[in-house]
Amino acid sequence: MYCTEYRVKLDKKNFLGKGIFTQAYRIGEWVVLTTEDMAKECIATFCQIGNRHIPALKRLENIGDKQAYEMPYYRPLLAQNMVAWSQMKTIDKLMVSVPFEGRKKYICFESYIDAFKNSSLPEELKEALCTIVESMMNYSEHIFLEISPRNAKVDGNGDLILLDIIGDSGQLAEKFEGMRKNRR
């Protein structure tokens, strides 16, 4: 079920986009990610077992000094995907409702879990979100949750898929510090 063609040249022709740590390339119905993002490892290792709202990431061998993963290509979330669209709007409101500033990480995570459990989301999605947060709590003291509409997609069944929803603030700070030093 996974793509085995990732060894093709990853270049401008199949480039999808990039983030701070990750570059994405589309190869047919698959996406290959090259990344320095340790949070991807958390998703690949802990979060996707039985969780259909997380991309089906498979770790590949490294490409140069970067980790490589593959996943199916997911379609953009549009208003015509009414159920997934409504779910994402609810999640977005919940994310904003949990104040982060000045709060200890675990209190914040527990607040996310409470918000998800007490929401109008379907039980399966509530469980999926709580599993993600619980896995994050055990992964790193620097991990943070960032579920945003720009990283919401849908699979072939129209189910909501949440891409790139966690980050590592320690790694992010190191990256920005390195970028700042390189500007001097």
N, CA, C and O of each residue as an XYZ file, in Angstrom:
736
protein
N       0.804     -1.193      0.000
C       0.000      0.000      0.000
C       0.853      1.264      0.000
O       0.350      2.347     -0.301
N       2.125      1.141      0.331
C       2.976      2.317      0.366
C       3.714      2.502     -0.952
O       3.918      1.559     -1.716
N       4.103      3.734     -1.190
C       4.868      4.101     -2.379
C       6.278      3.545     -2.260
O       6.881      3.608     -1.189
N       6.797      3.015     -3.327
C       8.192      2.559     -3.307
C       9.028      3.356     -4.297
O      10.191      3.032     -4.537
N       8.448      4.377     -4.860
C       9.116      5.161     -5.897
C       9.810      6.401     -5.344
O      10.154      7.300     -6.111
N      10.022      6.471     -4.035
C      10.577      7.690     -3.448
C      12.010      7.941     -3.892
O      12.523      9.049     -3.735
N      12.648      6.944     -4.434
C      14.030      7.122     -4.867
C      14.136      7.947     -6.154
O      15.234      8.292     -6.593
N      12.976      8.258     -6.755
C      13.035      9.131     -7.927
C      13.580     10.474     -7.481
O      13.560     10.806     -6.296
N      14.054     11.223     -8.422
C      14.647     12.510     -8.078
C      13.587     13.441     -7.492
O      12.538     13.674     -8.093
N      13.887     13.963     -6.307
C      13.003     14.931     -5.673
C      13.466     16.313     -6.107
O      14.513     16.793     -5.675
N      12.671     16.949     -6.972
C      13.082     18.244     -7.515
C      11.881     19.166     -7.690
O      10.782     18.865     -7.223
N      12.100     20.290     -8.367
C      11.054     21.296     -8.552
C       9.817     20.715     -9.239
O       8.698     21.169     -9.002
N      10.022     19.726    -10.075
C       8.917     19.155    -10.836
C       7.852     18.530     -9.921
O       6.658     18.630    -10.204
N       8.276     17.895     -8.845
C       7.310     17.247     -7.957
C       7.257     17.885     -6.553
O       6.716     17.295     -5.618
N       7.820     19.084     -6.422
C       7.834     19.810     -5.151
C       6.441     20.339     -4.830
O       5.825     21.007     -5.661
N       5.937     20.042     -3.620
C       4.624     20.536     -3.179
C       4.733     21.797     -2.337
O       3.949     22.731     -2.504
N       5.694     21.822     -1.443
C       5.835     22.965     -0.553
C       6.791     22.644      0.574
O       7.328     21.540      0.659
N       6.999     23.638      1.453
C       7.927     23.430      2.548
C       7.464     24.184      3.787
O       6.701     25.148      3.724
N       7.964     23.695      4.908
C       7.764     24.359      6.185
C       9.136     24.681      6.743
O      10.125     24.673      6.009
N       9.204     24.956      8.003
C      10.477     25.305      8.619
C      11.451     24.137      8.586
O      12.645     24.327      8.355
N      10.946     22.928      8.817
C      11.811     21.756      8.900
C      11.623     20.758      7.760
O      12.453     19.865      7.589
N      10.558     20.890      6.982
C      10.134     19.812      6.086
C       9.900     20.310      4.667
O       9.390     21.409      4.449
N      10.286     19.474      3.711
C       9.962     19.691      2.306
C       9.079     18.527      1.870
O       9.310     17.385      2.267
N       8.062     18.817      1.048
C       7.123     17.801      0.589
C       7.172     17.697     -0.927
O       7.216     18.702     -1.637
N       7.163     16.457     -1.404
C       7.213     16.165     -2.835
C       6.107     15.175     -3.165
O       5.921     14.183     -2.461
N       5.376     15.449     -4.237
C       4.306     14.532     -4.649
C       4.817     13.608     -5.740
O       5.400     14.038     -6.735
N       4.576     12.327     -5.516
C       4.930     11.304     -6.502
C       3.667     10.482     -6.721
O       3.368      9.568     -5.952
N       2.934     10.811     -7.770
C       1.661     10.137     -8.025
C       0.679     10.421     -6.899
O       0.400     11.578     -6.585
N       0.163      9.376     -6.301
C      -0.786      9.521     -5.194
C      -0.100      9.472     -3.839
O      -0.747      9.225     -2.822
N       1.217      9.708     -3.819
C       1.998      9.661     -2.593
C       2.741     10.964     -2.379
O       3.010     11.703     -3.326
N       3.066     11.237     -1.137
C       3.878     12.395     -0.777
C       5.089     11.879     -0.023
O       4.965     11.073      0.899
N       6.262     12.351     -0.424
C       7.490     12.043      0.294
C       7.899     13.302      1.041
O       7.976     14.385      0.461
N       8.159     13.148      2.325
C       8.586     14.250      3.176
C      10.052     14.048      3.524
O      10.447     12.958      3.937
N      10.852     15.077      3.364
C      12.214     15.058      3.889
C      12.231     16.093      5.004
O      11.773     17.221      4.824
N      12.764     15.701      6.157
C      12.575     16.562      7.315
C      13.671     16.414      8.356
O      14.358     15.396      8.432
N      13.809     17.457      9.150
C      14.630     17.452     10.355
C      13.719     17.483     11.584
O      14.204     17.596     12.710
N      12.416     17.385     11.378
C      11.414     17.578     12.419
C      11.231     16.311     13.245
O      10.696     15.313     12.764
N      11.683     16.367     14.491
C      11.567     15.209     15.379
C      10.105     14.920     15.737
O       9.773     13.794     16.107
N       9.238     15.916     15.632
C       7.828     15.692     15.936
C       7.190     14.718     14.942
O       6.228     14.029     15.282
N       7.719     14.658     13.720
C       7.207     13.679     12.746
C       7.409     12.260     13.270
O       6.571     11.382     13.066
N       8.527     12.057     13.942
C       8.807     10.741     14.515
C       7.766     10.384     15.573
O       7.353      9.230     15.680
N       7.344     11.377     16.351
C       6.305     11.153     17.356
C       5.018     10.688     16.684
O       4.401      9.714     17.114
N       4.625     11.381     15.642
C       3.406     10.997     14.924
C       3.571      9.595     14.328
O       2.694      8.745     14.482
N       4.687      9.361     13.654
C       4.903      8.065     12.999
C       4.949      6.928     14.006
O       4.487      5.825     13.713
N       5.492      7.175     15.174
C       5.688      6.119     16.164
C       4.489      5.917     17.081
O       4.063      4.784     17.306
N       3.943      7.006     17.611
C       2.979      6.878     18.695
C       1.521      7.105     18.321
O       0.631      6.504     18.922
N       1.268      7.945     17.357
C      -0.086      8.463     17.214
C      -0.957      7.767     16.182
O      -2.182      7.843     16.283
N      -0.395      7.109     15.218
C      -1.244      6.691     14.113
C      -1.875      5.322     14.268
O      -2.718      4.952     13.452
N      -1.510      4.568     15.262
C      -2.074      3.238     15.425
C      -3.583      3.356     15.651
O      -4.033      3.861     16.680
N      -4.341      2.887     14.685
C      -5.793      2.928     14.790
C      -6.387      4.317     14.731
O      -7.548      4.496     15.098
N      -5.638      5.301     14.286
C      -6.114      6.677     14.265
C      -6.254      7.137     12.819
O      -5.272      7.526     12.186
N      -7.453      7.093     12.310
C      -7.646      7.424     10.894
C      -7.633      8.919     10.608
O      -7.780      9.323      9.455
N      -7.460      9.752     11.639
C      -7.409     11.199     11.436
C      -5.984     11.738     11.382
O      -5.775     12.946     11.273
N      -5.018     10.851     11.456
C      -3.604     11.190     11.371
C      -3.067     10.599     10.069
O      -3.450      9.489      9.701
N      -2.184     11.318      9.363
C      -1.667     10.749      8.117
C      -0.945      9.427      8.363
O      -0.262      9.251      9.372
N      -1.105      8.533      7.449
C      -0.446      7.233      7.527
C       1.015      7.405      7.113
O       1.376      7.142      5.966
N       1.851      7.848      8.054
C       3.274      8.071      7.788
C       4.051      6.764      7.889
O       3.852      5.978      8.815
N       4.923      6.549      6.938
C       5.844      5.408      6.998
C       7.256      5.965      6.890
O       7.571      6.714      5.966
N       8.094      5.593      7.836
C       9.483      6.057      7.812
C      10.247      5.307      6.740
O      10.150      4.086      6.621
N      11.012      6.063      5.958
C      11.875      5.505      4.929
C      13.319      5.639      5.397
O      13.576      6.137      6.493
N      14.236      5.205      4.588
C      15.635      5.447      4.937
C      15.924      6.935      4.778
O      15.207      7.639      4.066
N      16.954      7.403      5.429
C      17.303      8.818      5.347
C      17.717      9.194      3.935
O      18.260      8.381      3.186
N      17.448     10.437      3.594
C      17.911     11.009      2.331
C      18.901     12.096      2.733
O      18.502     13.160      3.207
N      20.168     11.833      2.546
C      21.193     12.755      3.024
C      21.138     12.807      4.536
O      21.136     11.770      5.198
N      21.093     14.027      5.091
C      21.051     14.174      6.547
C      19.632     14.366      7.081
O      19.446     14.756      8.233
N      18.642     14.093      6.244
C      17.254     14.279      6.650
C      16.522     12.948      6.744
O      16.827     11.997      6.025
N      15.557     12.906      7.642
C      14.677     11.745      7.718
C      13.703     11.826      6.554
O      13.352     12.914      6.099
N      13.276     10.684      6.085
C      12.308     10.655      4.993
C      11.108      9.813      5.408
O      11.246      8.769      6.046
N       9.939     10.290      5.032
C       8.683      9.599      5.303
C       7.862      9.631      4.028
O       8.068     10.475      3.156
N       6.935      8.703      3.939
C       5.959      8.766      2.866
C       4.572      8.657      3.464
O       4.372      8.080      4.533
N       3.632      9.221      2.751
C       2.232      9.143      3.152
C       1.385      9.301      1.904
O       1.860      9.811      0.890
N       0.135      8.867      1.970
C      -0.751      9.101      0.823
C      -0.944     10.603      0.599
O      -0.807     11.401      1.526
N      -1.261     10.972     -0.631
C      -1.611     12.353     -0.925
C      -3.046     12.562     -0.443
O      -3.948     11.820     -0.832
N      -3.255     13.563      0.397
C      -4.587     13.890      0.893
C      -5.073     15.147      0.206
O      -4.299     16.076     -0.027
N      -6.355     15.178     -0.117
C      -6.951     16.325     -0.803
C      -7.156     17.492      0.161
O      -7.296     17.294      1.368
N      -7.174     18.714     -0.385
C      -7.446     19.881      0.467
C      -8.839     19.791      1.093
O      -9.765     19.250      0.490
N      -8.974     20.317      2.286
C     -10.272     20.394      2.958
C     -11.002     21.608      2.403
O     -10.506     22.733      2.476
N     -12.181     21.369      1.850
C     -13.004     22.433      1.284
C     -14.376     22.422      1.945
O     -14.766     21.428      2.558
N     -15.100     23.514      1.823
C     -16.431     23.613      2.425
C     -17.368     22.525      1.907
O     -18.301     22.131      2.606
N     -17.132     22.040      0.698
C     -17.991     20.973      0.151
C     -17.835     19.656      0.916
O     -18.706     18.791      0.834
N     -16.744     19.497      1.652
C     -16.574     18.349      2.545
C     -17.234     18.723      3.868
O     -16.556     18.961      4.867
N     -18.555     18.772      3.862
C     -19.307     19.396      4.952
C     -19.008     18.818      6.339
O     -18.865     19.581      7.295
N     -18.913     17.520      6.469
C     -18.696     16.924      7.785
C     -17.297     17.274      8.293
O     -17.143     17.758      9.414
N     -16.290     17.028      7.472
C     -14.910     17.326      7.874
C     -14.730     18.827      8.098
O     -14.024     19.236      9.020
N     -15.360     19.644      7.263
C     -15.277     21.102      7.399
C     -15.841     21.541      8.755
O     -15.229     22.345      9.458
N     -16.994     21.013      9.108
C     -17.623     21.337     10.382
C     -16.764     20.866     11.560
O     -16.625     21.577     12.555
N     -16.195     19.679     11.443
C     -15.311     19.158     12.489
C     -14.102     20.066     12.678
O     -13.714     20.354     13.810
N     -13.506     20.518     11.579
C     -12.323     21.372     11.676
C     -12.682     22.710     12.301
O     -11.909     23.247     13.095
N     -13.844     23.259     11.956
C     -14.272     24.519     12.566
C     -14.431     24.363     14.080
O     -14.060     25.255     14.843
N     -14.980     23.234     14.506
C     -15.138     22.972     15.935
C     -13.774     22.850     16.612
O     -13.551     23.431     17.674
N     -12.870     22.099     16.001
C     -11.522     21.929     16.564
C     -10.808     23.272     16.657
O     -10.151     23.565     17.656
N     -10.937     24.084     15.617
C     -10.288     25.402     15.611
C     -10.790     26.256     16.783
O      -9.996     26.920     17.449
N     -12.083     26.241     17.032
C     -12.645     26.994     18.167
C     -12.129     26.436     19.491
O     -11.823     27.197     20.409
N     -12.032     25.116     19.593
C     -11.530     24.497     20.820
C     -10.068     24.880     21.066
O      -9.680     25.154     22.201
N      -9.269     24.898     20.016
C      -7.852     25.238     20.153
C      -7.686     26.654     20.694
O      -6.821     26.904     21.533
N      -8.503     27.564     20.222
C      -8.435     28.957     20.664
C      -8.944     29.098     22.099
O      -8.511     29.990     22.828
N      -9.854     28.226     22.498
C     -10.466     28.342     23.829
C      -9.534     27.920     24.963
O      -9.797     28.233     26.124
N      -8.442     27.209     24.639
C      -7.516     26.757     25.678
C      -6.363     27.748     25.754
O      -5.516     27.773     24.861
N      -6.313     28.569     26.810
C      -5.221     29.535     26.909
C      -3.903     28.831     27.185
O      -3.840     27.900     27.989
N      -2.863     29.278     26.519
C      -1.552     28.649     26.670
C      -0.592     29.531     27.447
O       0.210     29.032     28.237
N      -0.666     30.819     27.234
C       0.276     31.774     27.812
C       0.398     31.613     29.324
O      -0.593     31.705     30.049
N       1.601     31.376     29.784
C       1.868     31.324     31.206
C       1.415     30.054     31.910
O       1.506     29.963     33.134
N       0.927     29.068     31.154
C       0.447     27.837     31.780
C       1.481     26.739     31.637
O       2.219     26.691     30.653
N       1.528     25.872     32.608
C       2.432     24.734     32.522
C       1.936     23.788     31.439
O       0.733     23.626     31.234
N       2.874     23.177     30.760
C       2.562     22.325     29.620
C       1.505     21.269     29.938
O       0.541     21.124     29.187
N       1.666     20.542     31.018
C       0.751     19.440     31.295
C      -0.641     19.927     31.661
O      -1.628     19.254     31.364
N      -0.734     21.077     32.298
C      -2.046     21.655     32.581
C      -2.730     22.019     31.272
O      -3.927     21.790     31.097
N      -1.960     22.585     30.359
C      -2.496     22.949     29.049
C      -2.967     21.697     28.305
O      -4.061     21.689     27.740
N      -2.150     20.640     28.302
C      -2.539     19.394     27.628
C      -3.809     18.814     28.243
O      -4.693     18.347     27.525
N      -3.898     18.842     29.561
C      -5.106     18.345     30.219
C      -6.312     19.193     29.831
O      -7.422     18.674     29.710
N      -6.104     20.486     29.636
C      -7.188     21.366     29.196
C      -7.638     21.013     27.785
O      -8.834     21.032     27.494
N      -6.686     20.688     26.903
C      -7.054     20.242     25.554
C      -7.883     18.970     25.631
O      -8.917     18.857     24.973
N      -7.436     18.019     26.428
C      -8.170     16.754     26.552
C      -9.588     17.010     27.052
O     -10.543     16.453     26.511
N      -9.736     17.845     28.075
C     -11.070     18.180     28.590
C     -11.918     18.852     27.514
O     -13.095     18.528     27.351
N     -11.318     19.787     26.784
C     -12.057     20.488     25.723
C     -12.524     19.509     24.644
O     -13.669     19.577     24.197
N     -11.648     18.607     24.229
C     -12.028     17.632     23.198
C     -13.122     16.692     23.709
O     -14.105     16.442     23.012
N     -12.946     16.174     24.926
C     -13.926     15.228     25.484
C     -15.307     15.850     25.645
O     -16.321     15.175     25.468
N     -15.346     17.130     25.979
C     -16.629     17.803     26.231
C     -17.193     18.493     24.997
O     -18.154     19.254     25.105
N     -16.621     18.245     23.843
C     -17.063     18.905     22.613
C     -18.177     18.118     21.930
O     -18.560     17.033     22.368
N     -18.681     18.694     20.855
C     -19.723     18.045     20.047
C     -19.128     17.160     18.947
O     -19.862     16.647     18.103
N     -17.829     16.982     18.952
C     -17.183     16.146     17.930
C     -17.625     14.691     18.071
O     -18.013     14.269     19.160
N     -17.571     13.917     16.978
C     -17.896     12.494     17.070
C     -16.926     11.785     18.021
O     -15.764     12.175     18.136
N     -17.407     10.749     18.696
C     -16.606     10.034     19.693
C     -15.268      9.560     19.126
O     -14.239      9.675     19.792
N     -15.275      9.035     17.919
C     -14.023      8.535     17.326
C     -12.994      9.644     17.174
O     -11.809      9.427     17.429
N     -13.430     10.829     16.764
C     -12.515     11.953     16.601
C     -12.048     12.460     17.968
O     -10.881     12.819     18.126
N     -12.941     12.494     18.950
C     -12.542     12.871     20.316
C     -11.440     11.937     20.817
O     -10.423     12.386     21.345
N     -11.654     10.648     20.646
C     -10.673      9.660     21.097
C      -9.350      9.832     20.369
O      -8.283      9.735     20.975
N      -9.424     10.088     19.063
C      -8.208     10.278     18.269
C      -7.418     11.483     18.767
O      -6.201     11.407     18.934
N      -8.105     12.584     19.001
C      -7.436     13.806     19.477
C      -6.847     13.608     20.872
O      -5.731     14.051     21.143
N      -7.580     12.954     21.742
C      -7.069     12.705     23.099
C      -5.856     11.781     23.064
O      -4.913     11.972     23.832
N      -5.867     10.784     22.185
C      -4.714      9.886     22.034
C      -3.480     10.658     21.590
O      -2.377     10.421     22.083
N      -3.672     11.577     20.663
C      -2.558     12.397     20.187
C      -1.967     13.201     21.346
O      -0.754     13.198     21.556
N      -2.826     13.881     22.089
C      -2.343     14.721     23.195
C      -1.674     13.860     24.267
O      -0.620     14.232     24.783
N      -2.266     12.727     24.603
C      -1.661     11.841     25.606
C      -0.293     11.329     25.138
O       0.635     11.227     25.940
N      -0.164     11.014     23.863
C       1.130     10.578     23.321
C       2.159     11.697     23.395
O       3.326     11.458     23.705
N       1.725     12.908     23.113
C       2.625     14.061     23.168
C       3.158     14.271     24.579
O       4.324     14.617     24.764
N       2.306     14.063     25.562
C       2.697     14.283     26.961
C       3.863     13.369     27.347
O       4.659     13.702     28.225
N       3.951     12.230     26.689
C       4.995     11.260     27.004
C       6.219     11.380     26.091
O       7.204     10.669     26.289
N       6.171     12.248     25.119
C       7.235     12.304     24.112
C       8.365     13.264     24.477
O       9.534     12.880     24.453
N       8.029     14.495     24.810
C       9.061     15.504     25.047
C       8.484     16.656     25.862
O       7.296     16.965     25.765
N       9.320     17.275     26.648
C       8.870     18.437     27.410
C       8.695     19.670     26.529
O       8.106     20.661     26.958
N       9.200     19.614     25.308
C       9.125     20.769     24.403
C       8.013     20.652     23.365
O       7.837     21.555     22.547
N       7.277     19.578     23.387
C       6.291     19.333     22.337
C       5.075     20.243     22.529
O       4.679     20.520     23.662
N       4.486     20.704     21.433
C       3.287     21.524     21.523
C       2.293     21.104     20.454
O       2.666     20.519     19.437
N       1.041     21.404     20.692
C      -0.055     21.055     19.796
C      -0.414     22.264     18.956
O      -0.580     23.367     19.478
N      -0.535     22.055     17.654
C      -0.917     23.139     16.748
C      -1.808     22.558     15.663
O      -1.327     22.107     14.624
N      -3.090     22.573     15.910
C      -4.046     22.095     14.911
C      -4.622     23.325     14.243
O      -5.300     24.129     14.883
N      -4.354     23.473     12.957
C      -4.831     24.660     12.254
C      -5.477     24.257     10.929
O      -5.125     23.232     10.347
N      -6.419     25.067     10.459
C      -7.113     24.744      9.206
C      -6.174     24.576      8.008
O      -6.479     23.806      7.098
N      -5.042     25.281      7.990
C      -4.139     25.172      6.836
C      -3.540     23.776      6.705
O      -3.104     23.385      5.622
N      -3.515     23.020      7.813
C      -2.969     21.666      7.781
C      -4.047     20.593      7.846
O      -3.755     19.440      8.164
N      -5.270     20.956      7.553
C      -6.372     19.996      7.522
C      -6.609     19.541      6.087
O      -6.668     20.355      5.166
N      -6.742     18.251      5.914
C      -6.989     17.652      4.599
C      -8.108     16.635      4.735
O      -8.633     16.431      5.830
N      -8.474     15.999      3.642
C      -9.440     14.905      3.669
C      -8.886     13.730      2.880
O      -8.137     13.898      1.918
N      -9.272     12.537      3.313
C      -8.869     11.346      2.570
C      -9.913     11.041      1.503
O     -10.847     11.818      1.304
N      -9.760      9.926      0.828
C     -10.681      9.548     -0.245
C     -12.114      9.346      0.214
O     -13.034      9.411     -0.601
N     -12.323      9.102      1.501
C     -13.668      8.930      2.052
C     -14.253     10.233      2.583
O     -15.380     10.249      3.075
N     -13.505     11.316      2.488
C     -13.961     12.596      3.008
C     -13.717     12.766      4.498
O     -14.216     13.716      5.101
N     -12.945     11.844      5.109
C     -12.628     11.945      6.535
C     -11.547     12.992      6.769
O     -10.627     13.143      5.965
N     -11.668     13.700      7.860
C     -10.713     14.727      8.241
C      -9.354     14.106      8.562
O      -9.271     13.154      9.338
N      -8.299     14.640      7.967
C      -6.923     14.231      8.232
C      -6.181     15.458      8.737
O      -6.226     16.520      8.115
N      -5.497     15.310      9.867
C      -4.788     16.429     10.504
C      -3.291     16.261     10.289
O      -2.664     15.387     10.888
N      -2.725     17.098      9.435
C      -1.302     17.040      9.114
C      -0.498     17.956     10.030
O      -0.984     19.008     10.446
N       0.700     17.566     10.335
C       1.688     18.434     10.982
C       1.105     19.206     12.163
O       1.179     20.433     12.211
N       0.528     18.480     13.107
C      -0.215     19.123     14.192
C       0.571     19.260     15.486
O       0.082     19.842     16.454
N       1.790     18.724     15.508
C       2.605     18.893     16.709
C       3.961     19.446     16.318
O       4.424     19.267     15.191
N       4.580     20.112     17.257
C       5.905     20.681     17.021
C       6.750     20.558     18.268
O       6.253     20.236     19.347
N       8.019     20.816     18.108
C       8.980     20.753     19.206
C       9.541     22.158     19.383
O      10.322     22.630     18.557
N       9.140     22.827     20.468
C       9.551     24.221     20.672
C      11.057     24.345     20.873
O      11.644     25.359     20.495
N      11.690     23.340     21.459
C      13.144     23.371     21.621
C      13.845     23.344     20.275
O      14.777     24.111     20.033
N      13.392     22.460     19.405
C      13.973     22.363     18.070
C      13.692     23.635     17.262
O      14.545     24.101     16.506
N      12.502     24.180     17.429
C      12.131     25.412     16.739
C      13.023     26.570     17.187
O      13.487     27.353     16.358
N      13.262     26.678     18.484
C      14.122     27.743     19.008
C      15.548     27.604     18.464
O      16.175     28.599     18.101
N      16.056     26.371     18.410
C      17.400     26.130     17.854
C      17.466     26.555     16.395
O      18.439     27.180     15.972
N      16.436     26.217     15.623
C      16.401     26.559     14.198
C      16.416     28.079     14.017
O      17.179     28.602     13.205
N      15.578     28.780     14.771
C      15.529     30.239     14.649
C      16.829     30.884     15.102
O      17.274     31.867     14.509
N      17.439     30.345     16.141
C      18.729     30.873     16.606
C      19.785     30.683     15.518
O      20.584     31.586     15.268
N      19.795     29.529     14.876
C      20.730     29.284     13.784
C      20.494     30.219     12.612
O      21.445     30.707     12.002
N      19.222     30.472     12.291
C      18.896     31.388     11.199
C      19.349     32.798     11.547
O      19.862     33.518     10.691
N      19.161     33.190     12.793
C      19.564     34.539     13.238
C      21.078     34.698     13.142
O      21.565     35.734     12.691
N      21.823     33.678     13.565
C      23.270     33.737     13.500
C      23.776     33.786     12.061
O      24.770     34.452     11.771
N      23.091     33.081     11.159
C      23.501     33.068      9.748
C      23.279     34.409      9.066
O      23.919     34.692      8.053
N      22.392     35.238      9.593
C      22.130     36.559      9.000
C      23.228     37.562      9.323
O      23.398     38.561      8.624
N      23.960     37.287     10.375
C      25.004     38.235     10.809
C      26.186     38.226      9.901
O      27.145     38.964     10.127
